[in-house]
Amino acid sequence: MSTASQSRTSIPRLEVRGLQVSYGATRVVHGVSFAVQAGSVVGVVGESGSGKTTIARVIAGELEPSAGAVLLDGHALGPRTRELRRAIQVVYQDPFSSLNPRMTVVQVLAELLRVHKIVPRAQIRGRCAELMDLVRLPASVLDAYPRQLSGGQRQRVAIARALALGPRILVADEPTSALDVSVQRTVLDLLADLQRTLGLTIVLISHDLAVIHRLCDRVVVMRAGEIVEDSGAQEFFAAPRSPYSQALLDAAPRLAGRPADL
Amino acid sequence: MTAGSAVETAEDVTRGSAPLWRRMARTPAFVAGTVITVSVILAALLAPVLATHDPAAQNLLGGLQGPSGEHWLGTDQLGRDIFSRLLFAARTDLRIAGLAVIIPFVIGVVAGTTSGYFGGFFDWVVSRVVDTVVAFPFYVIVVAVVFAVGAGEKGIYVALALVGWVTYARVLRATTAVHARSGWVTAARGGGLSHARIIGRHILPNTLTQAIVLLMNDIVFVIVAVVTLSYLGLGVQPPTADWGTMISDGQAFVATKWWLSVVPGAAVVYTGIGLSLLGDGVADVWRVE
């Protein structure tokens, strides 16, 4: 790990320190540590069962680690208060199950704005429309139920829901892997644009190196619950340090004649 | 902004949501169930207006008459007008069934939802109690409770409240448990919403439809239970008119004056069919694809 480069920067927005997680007697994450600087995108890659989603769940507070800590702006996170939950938002893999089938988009967004008193009551509808604009959905979507929306539209709604709370960190757990290939690209473009314009800090969990390549500044490679590589995105794609990373890169499908574009 | 998103958002976002009344009108079971149920409720409400005689007025010299211009459905052994008693019996039975079904509904929904949502020890306790109650034959436990509490309306309410809630608790527990582990509940929790809000505003709207359909079907069951208890002499006490007592009173004369029992029996069947259809109709109308 490049401890030298980290000590030069300020306190990281998010830090995972010595994280161990067990499901029952089986330990699935064995002492994982990495840091995410404010305004950067860190990709966590690895095959199924490598523990990447487990780490996302611990960061989101859905799962208690058996050892180690998650630090937000230098403070170790204990029991999640409403404010802490608000600060760390998650976009889930499956947009078909992450939206309540009986609530319209505006109901979902307005409830969050109201409960957290983010904008005055009179401006709630306007703020919801702004959020739709932000994720490039027409305002007419506000009154739609999830079943009336396509997968890509739902995922945009899920992103809008996360952004409504003005999170300090956004955890995207395989945000495109449940979508059609043609739609994946547009959702990734959106995340990239949002990251740039809003200065979002994102932890992106993915098994898809093309997704990582598109978005990330830094890549953490996991295997069997341990980190095997943690390096800058350019270094990683140019010259991966671990043999496993090299194997991952070699396994990624490429189109003939476009070797540079993963 | 990008070409891809434009193609995607051009999709029709209003597809598949006909207004509620349209879906109601297009569901035959709902329409038929509503018509029948409303006709029974109207008969009950308008009983004082529609009745041709005082339902309790006896005329011992004019007992057991057949249908005539004076008594449309004849008279019973005490000379009381059967048509008038039939209407007033609808009042009694609908009122008792309505009240007797609400208490177990509320208890069952609360117990089932909380145990399904939180799980753990409370869930274990609720599930074991439900299993125990389910293990008893329904009428055995109801008759036993009515004996203990005393015959009459109060006994019916207590007995049905003690037994009836388990149906709702079981169904609500199962559906709530599924939703409580769903992505959208995790997301709502991650959005900083309280458990109370998630249960009330997110989960219940998804589970209550099923509970209400169950309630519709349960009313039928409760009406039959009330009629049965009254038939056994444990329910509605004379001289209050009720279908069960009327069937029971007519039983002695069933060989010669068959309509004495058949007419109130038909009223029970008619009401039952109406409520069953309405229950099915509500399920169809409110179903989320």
Interface residues (C-beta under 8 A of the other chain):
Chain A: A60 G61 E62 R82 E83 R85 R86 I88 Q89 V90 Y92 D94 S97 S98 L99 N100 P101 R102 M103 E111 L112 V115 H116 R136 L137 P138 S140 V141 A144 Y145 R147 Q148 L149 S150 G152 Q153 A158 R161 L165 S182 V183 R185 T186 D189 L190 D193
Chain B: M1 T2 G4 S5 E8 T9 E11 V13 T14 R15 G16 S17 S182 G183 W184 T186 A187 A188 R189 G190 G191 G192 L193 R197 R201 H202 P205 N206 V288 E289
